[in-house]
Amino acid sequence: MTPEEKIAFLDAIQHLEDRQKLTLEHFSWKLLEGTRYSSGMDLLSETVDRILQGTRKPKPHIPLGQFLHEAMRSVASVDTRNPKRRPISYEEWMEAGPDSLRDTDSEFACSPEELLMKQQEQSARRKTIEAAKSRLAHNKDAVAVFRGLAQEMTPAEIRKSFGLTEKAYKAARAQITKEIRSHGLGPLR
């Protein structure tokens, strides 16, 4: 969104009827269960923030109240997917204390320094994978396996979707693994 569009969007929210604002606030409270948001206003604020960042785009043919309603539902839905695997924030971790979270399936938050190290490791891993993809771009089977893995497909789904035989799939997978391990990374999945 351009700065002018952002201002117009925020003005439009401000000029919603009181009834619409109350309906949105009431609805947002219903969506909180299982999310990390502590209030309906937190969820609404996160939704508006995502819209302003451009990750949710307003549709001109949909009334603003309805659009915000659907966008809040979407944001809450993403946040509640597999809550056991949802990483907790550093602040949540500090509030709860690491000992109370030790037996959960949640990914533990970490200190800002550890977070930076993890981000650097992930960045290095991504670069290595991209380099491997580039080096194996001539191998159509390896490209198919990379695409399938990116879409989180199972081996059977990859073989079926890209028309690979078991032997071709295993050979491509072995080439990918060899290429990635040559750079010190473990196998993909």
FIZABA-757649 format. One record per residue (C-alpha): residue in one letter; x, y, z. Coordinates in steps of 0.2 Angstrom, whole numbers, padded with zeros to 4 digits, always signed. Example, Ala and Ser with C-alpha at 12.3 -4.5 7.8 and 13.67 -1.06 7.14 Angstrom:
! FIZABA-757649
A+0062-0022+0039S+0068-0005+0036
END
This chain:
! FIZABA-757649
M+0000+0000+0000T+0006+0017-0004P+0006+0030+0011E-0009+0038+0004E-0019+0021+0003K-0013+0018+0021I-0020+0034+0027A-0036+0032+0017F-0038+0014+0025L-0035+0020+0043D-0048+0034+0040A-0061+0022+0033I-0059+0011+0049Q-0061+0027+0060H-0077+0031+0051L-0085+0014+0053E-0102+0015+0061D-0101+0012+0080R-0112-0004+0077Q-0099-0011+0065K-0085-0007+0077L-0094-0016+0091T-0098-0031+0080L-0079-0032+0075E-0073-0031+0093H-0086-0044+0099F-0081-0055+0085S-0063-0053+0088W-0065-0059+0106K-0073-0075+0100L-0058-0079+0089L-0045-0078+0104E-0046-0096+0110G-0030-0105+0106T-0021-0090+0099R-0007-0080+0107Y-0017-0064+0107S-0022-0058+0124S-0037-0047+0119G-0048-0044+0104M-0040-0027+0101D-0023-0036+0100L-0030-0047+0086L-0038-0033+0077S-0022-0022+0078E-0012-0037+0071T-0025-0039+0057V-0024-0020+0053D-0005-0021+0054R-0004-0035+0042I-0016-0026+0030L-0005-0010+0031Q+0011-0021+0028G+0002-0028+0012T+0001-0046+0018R-0018-0044+0017K-0025-0034+0003P-0042-0025+0004K-0054-0029-0010P-0064-0014-0016H-0080-0023-0019I-0081-0030-0001P-0087-0018+0012L-0073-0014+0025G-0082-0021+0040Q-0084-0038+0031F-0066-0037+0025L-0059-0034+0042H-0070-0048+0049E-0063-0061+0036A-0045-0055+0038M-0046-0056+0058R-0053-0074+0055S-0039-0078+0044V-0026-0071+0055A-0033-0081+0070S-0034-0097+0060V-0016-0096+0055D-0011-0093+0073T-0021-0108+0079R-0015-0121+0067N-0005-0134+0076P-0003-0124+0092K+0009-0137+0099R+0022-0132+0086R+0019-0113+0087P+0034-0105+0093I+0032-0094+0109S+0039-0077+0110Y+0053-0072+0120E+0042-0062+0131E+0030-0077+0134W+0045-0088+0138M+0051-0076+0151E+0034-0074+0159A+0031-0093+0160G+0049-0097+0164P+0058-0111+0155D+0055-0124+0168S+0036-0124+0166L+0038-0126+0147R+0051-0140+0147D+0039-0154+0145T+0028-0146+0131D+0030-0149+0112S+0031-0130+0109E+0047-0124+0101F+0056-0114+0115A+0059-0096+0113C+0077-0091+0115S+0087-0076+0120P+0089-0062+0107E+0107-0068+0104E+0101-0086+0102L+0088-0080+0090L+0101-0071+0080M+0111-0086+0079K+0096-0097+0073Q+0092-0084+0060Q+0110-0084+0054E+0110-0103+0053Q+0093-0103+0044S+0100-0090+0031A+0115-0101+0028R+0105-0116+0026R+0093-0107+0014K+0108-0101+0004T+0116-0118+0003I+0099-0126-0003E+0097-0112-0016A+0115-0115-0022A+0111-0134-0023K+0095-0130-0033S+0105-0120-0045R+0119-0133-0047L+0106-0147-0050A+0095-0136-0061H+0100-0147-0076N+0092-0163-0068K+0074-0162-0071D+0070-0176-0058A+0080-0166-0044V+0071-0150-0049A+0054-0160-0047V+0060-0166-0030F+0065-0149-0024R+0048-0142-0030G+0038-0156-0021L+0048-0153-0005A+0045-0135-0005Q+0026-0139-0006E+0028-0151+0008M+0023-0166-0002T+0026-0184+0003P+0038-0195-0007A+0023-0204-0015E+0015-0187-0019I+0031-0181-0027R+0032-0196-0038K+0014-0196-0043S+0013-0177-0046F+0029-0176-0056G+0028-0193-0065L+0044-0200-0057T+0048-0219-0054E+0054-0225-0038K+0071-0227-0045A+0071-0209-0052Y+0065-0202-0036K+0078-0211-0026A+0092-0206-0038A+0087-0188-0037R+0085-0188-0019A+0102-0195-0017Q+0110-0182-0028I+0101-0168-0018T+0107-0176-0002K+0125-0178-0008E+0125-0160-0014I+0119-0153+0002R+0130-0164+0013S+0145-0158+0003H+0142-0141+0011G+0140-0148+0029L+0121-0148+0030G+0111-0163+0035P+0097-0170+0024L+0081-0161+0019R+0067-0169+0030
END
